[in-house]
Amino acid sequence: MKPGEDAEFSWTMLFAVTSGSFFIFSLLTKLLEGSPDHAGLFLKTGLVALGLAIISAIGRLITSPAADD
């Protein structure tokens, strides 16, 4: 990591990666096993994680200091 680089943990990235992972895993389980009962749970979890990523991104935009041009 370069000096002066922001090393803050990104909740938005965590939720986005989690959402993408659950969507892909849900799709793969449907393709490989037909339509198992737990595929719907994976899809719902992915939707919740996507919602949290959007809320986190909006919150970061609202709370971030305005750039001086």
Residue pairs with C-beta under 8 A, 6 or more apart in sequence:
1 7
11 52
11 56
12 53
12 56
12 57
12 60
15 49
15 50
15 52
15 53
15 56
16 49
16 50
16 53
18 46
18 49
19 46
19 47
19 49
19 50
19 53
20 46
21 46
22 42
22 43
22 45
22 46
22 49
23 42
23 43
23 46
25 42
26 39
26 40
26 42
26 43
26 46
29 36
29 38
29 39
29 42
30 36
30 39
33 39
